[in-house]
Amino acid sequence: MPVDLTKISDISAGIRAEVTPLQSFARGINTMIGRCAEFIGAALLVIEFGILLTGVIARYVFHSPLTWSDELAGILFLWLSMVGIVLALYRHGHMSLEVVQLWLPESVRSKLQAIAMCVVALVAGSLIGPAFEHIHELDFMKTPVLQIPEPFRLAAPLFGFVMVVIVAILQLLIQSSWRDLLWGVGISVAGLACVWALGPLLHQIGNFNLLFFFVFLVMGCVMIGVPIGFAFGAGTVLYLSTVSDISLTVLVGTTEEHMSSVLLLSAPLFVLLGLVMQFTGLAEAMIRFFVTIFGGVRGGLQYVLLGAMYVVSGISGSKAADMAAVAPVLIPEMQKRGVKDRDLLSLLASSGAMAETIPPSIVLIIVGSVTGLSISALFTAGLLPALIAAFCLAALIWYQARNDERGERSTWGQRGKALVVALPALALPLLIRTFVVEGVATATEVSTIGIVYVLVVGALVYRKFEWRKIYPALVTTASMNGAIMIIIGFASAMAWCLTQSGFSFALIQMVTSLPGGAVTFMIVSIVLFFVLGSLLEGIPALVLFAPLLYPAASTLGINQIHYAMVTLIALGIGLVAPPFGVGYYAASAISGIKADAALTRIWPYLGAVFIALVLVALFPWLSTGFLG
């Protein structure tokens, strides 16, 4: 997930060599807007951090909690999310499925990119009016504590949708030839007209129209490269506009409500924590310690990569950030020792799947947000399933490296010295888990404390603090947050539509009446989340289906925490399974190894993680044994 790490093709390839005056003008305006969005996003993130840190100090140092901090943080988080959406569009950082486009000729690909950007502009443009109406409907209200007029908060979606339309149009002018531009506009308008024309027929077929809007239409948009969040938005907008009497203001209200949750604020803060950790020396210190321990055994550096991914994942919350922290340090040395590129890429990607349940994983936070499950319980439950997956991968590494030459062993003195150097870094994931699991602090508070800890340790202990990297880290985090929040917002609105239509109740009835009961339901869930993880990425799949399926699991007698661990591992495997899994291509981009190097080689590694999945599914204690 993010900063452009999930991109698998160079968007700039669509920019023509000959730049027209109009394209030059559009590029200048686009750059100006992008730079402003970067600055505003970074500033909002710093302000959010300052508010939360002030709240932490007031609560734990002066024992006088601030009553206004969460309210102000929620308002600014909505603005941060909307600015981040614009920023992610400018930086080509929205999550999308581009694998299909790689198989197509450049001429077809450029037309699909134009159509995708037109869809983005149409979705955002259709919500400008409803966003204005939403402000007008609530203009008399004020926030409970600070008495800030509601229009100040609700202006964020209006601002975001307007800016998305502007940036999308500018991107079209910059990237597309006139022919591609006409193709994009023509196909998008024609498609819109067809849906409107089919409206009466779709209304007559009842809930079967859900298949058209939320399966065929959404998946069609995803396949042509529309960002996943906006694909959900397209399906929801057209559903409400053609076969429903519900106003689009409901869509705006549902979207902004889910995008301003203070609980979700911990997600970008953990991402920022992981990025800061990379340039303060903490990640490198941990990896160097693991090298002294395992570097002398057969396959030693593969074990180091596996262990580093496990430990680093307990800090950043983002698997892409984890891989970015580990790969640059280890992969060059592994290549020197003769480890094949296909095995490097396979292990890096599959270790990302292994780490999906390691707290403070973003998906754990999102599961807690959309289902109401305890974040503390999810954090406690996630460690052992990931450890089982790590042991399965370690067994595969041992088998493959059993005839390799041993590396140079480190002396006990070298190991002791490396341990002393790494102790401040190794303490961080322990502190994060302990504080959240023991209920000492919330996930958001812990992420704030963690950032302060990393900055202080990096500056005073490792003396590797680089001020010039802070701003890029802030911009990257703001962009990643926007890419995540647009998915959560539109997917939540889509899930609301499914609930209102009665689909949720019908789905629960269907899955609970499957022959075989809980066993069949678990098998179907594993397959479903594997496919969803491969095609949609983990976050949208969870926002859509977790609120529906988790209660159904409980109805069948399956512990929801146990069910969460099983579905998250299945999602993780799907996320890195070629040919569609975007996590696989993220690992390829981060490692610098061509994606086709491991298309066939990765399956034994994914098989090892799948064995762990089966074990976790068969033995609930592996997920719930430490919950008390």
PyMOL commands that set and color helices and strands:
alter all, ss='L'
color gray80, all
select helices_A, chain A and resi 11-14+21-60+69-90+99-102+106-126+128-137+150-175+178-204+206-223+228-242+248-259+262-279+282-294+300-316+319-336+341-357+362-371+375-400+412-437+443-460+467-500+503-512+517-536+538-555+560-575+582-591+595-597+602-618+621-624
alter helices_A, ss='H'
color red, helices_A
deselect
rebuild
show_as cartoon
